[in-house]
Amino acid sequence: MIGAYTIGKKAVTFGYKRYGIPGAVASGGAALAGYLIVRRALKRSTNADATGVESAIDAGEVKSAVEERGLGAVTESETLERAIDEEDVGSALDMNDVQSAAESETDAMTEGSEGDSSDER
């Protein structure tokens, strides 16, 4: 499993090679946001410690899903099932709870960014 720094770095490199600086910012930001959403959702849905949560997430899987289908892909049950190793979590895991938490985290992130841009207008 790879961490948030590595996922962001790989996504930035991919985006830069494909679309230049704007692509680097967009793909790196989206991949990192997706990873953070899954991590927060998993923490919220379990009693696992931070180390257990981070080691249970396959950041590469999250990155691939976000690059292919956008940030909303982290709320899909198929993505969560592929990205989370339930044995590494160390506590009981209900994937429906994780999916629900991921949806609310995604809503919170997108509402925050929409509010920021509308305040500047």
C-alpha positions as CSV (number, residue, x, y, z in Angstrom):
1,M,0.0,0.0,0.0
2,I,1.2,3.5,-0.8
3,G,0.5,6.7,1.2
4,A,-1.0,10.0,0.4
5,Y,2.2,11.7,-0.5
6,T,3.1,9.0,-3.1
7,I,-0.4,9.0,-4.6
8,G,-0.4,12.8,-4.9
9,K,3.1,12.8,-6.5
10,K,2.2,10.1,-9.0
11,A,-1.1,11.8,-10.0
12,V,0.7,15.1,-10.4
13,T,3.3,13.5,-12.7
14,F,0.6,11.8,-14.7
15,G,-1.4,15.0,-15.1
16,Y,1.6,17.0,-16.0
17,K,2.7,14.6,-18.7
18,R,-0.7,14.5,-20.2
19,Y,-2.0,18.1,-19.8
20,G,0.8,20.3,-18.5
21,I,0.6,22.3,-15.3
22,P,-3.3,22.6,-15.2
23,G,-3.5,18.8,-15.6
24,A,-1.0,18.3,-12.8
25,V,-2.9,20.4,-10.4
26,A,-6.3,18.9,-11.4
27,S,-5.3,15.2,-11.3
28,G,-3.1,15.5,-8.2
29,G,-5.7,17.4,-6.3
30,A,-8.5,15.0,-7.3
31,A,-6.5,11.9,-6.5
32,L,-5.4,13.3,-3.1
33,A,-9.0,14.4,-2.4
34,G,-10.3,10.9,-3.2
35,Y,-7.8,9.3,-0.9
36,L,-8.6,11.7,1.9
37,I,-12.4,11.0,1.4
38,V,-11.9,7.3,1.7
39,R,-9.6,7.6,4.7
40,R,-12.0,9.9,6.6
41,A,-15.0,7.7,5.7
42,L,-13.2,4.6,6.9
43,K,-12.1,6.3,10.2
44,R,-15.7,7.5,10.7
45,S,-17.1,4.0,10.1
46,T,-14.7,2.1,12.3
47,N,-12.9,2.3,15.6
48,A,-9.6,1.6,13.9
49,D,-6.6,3.8,14.6
50,A,-5.1,6.0,11.9
51,T,-2.3,3.6,11.1
52,G,-4.7,0.7,10.6
53,V,-6.9,2.9,8.4
54,E,-4.0,4.1,6.2
55,S,-2.6,0.6,5.8
56,A,-6.0,-0.7,4.8
57,I,-6.4,1.7,1.8
58,D,-5.0,0.9,-1.6
59,A,-4.2,4.4,-2.7
60,G,-3.3,3.2,-6.2
61,E,-6.8,1.9,-6.6
62,V,-8.3,5.2,-5.4
63,K,-6.1,7.1,-7.8
64,S,-7.1,4.9,-10.8
65,A,-10.8,5.2,-10.0
66,V,-10.6,9.0,-9.7
67,E,-8.6,9.4,-12.9
68,E,-11.1,7.2,-14.8
69,R,-14.4,8.3,-13.4
70,G,-13.8,11.4,-11.4
71,L,-14.1,12.2,-7.7
72,G,-17.5,10.7,-7.4
73,A,-16.0,7.2,-8.0
74,V,-14.9,7.1,-4.3
75,T,-18.5,6.8,-3.3
76,E,-19.1,3.7,-5.4
77,S,-19.3,0.4,-3.5
78,E,-17.1,-1.4,-6.2
79,T,-14.3,1.2,-5.7
80,L,-14.5,1.0,-2.0
81,E,-14.4,-2.8,-2.0
82,R,-11.4,-2.9,-4.2
83,A,-9.6,-0.1,-2.4
84,I,-10.1,-1.2,1.2
85,D,-8.5,-4.4,2.7
86,E,-11.0,-5.3,5.4
87,E,-8.5,-7.5,7.2
88,D,-6.1,-4.6,7.7
89,V,-8.8,-2.4,9.3
90,G,-8.6,-4.2,12.6
91,S,-12.3,-3.7,13.6
92,A,-15.7,-4.6,12.3
93,L,-16.5,-3.0,8.9
94,D,-19.8,-2.4,7.2
95,M,-19.2,-1.3,3.7
96,N,-22.6,0.4,3.5
97,D,-21.5,2.6,6.4
98,V,-18.2,3.4,4.7
99,Q,-20.0,4.2,1.4
100,S,-22.5,6.5,3.2
101,A,-19.6,8.2,5.1
102,A,-17.7,8.7,1.8
103,E,-20.8,10.3,0.2
104,S,-21.1,12.7,3.1
105,E,-17.4,13.5,3.0
106,T,-17.6,14.1,-0.8
107,D,-20.6,16.4,-0.3
108,A,-18.8,18.3,2.4
109,M,-15.7,18.8,0.2
110,T,-17.6,19.9,-2.8
111,E,-19.9,22.2,-0.9
112,G,-16.9,23.8,0.7
113,S,-15.2,24.4,-2.7
114,E,-18.4,25.7,-4.2
115,G,-18.9,28.1,-1.3
116,D,-15.4,29.4,-1.6
117,S,-15.8,30.2,-5.3
118,S,-19.2,31.8,-5.0
119,D,-17.9,34.1,-2.2
120,E,-15.3,35.5,-4.5
121,R,-17.8,36.6,-7.1
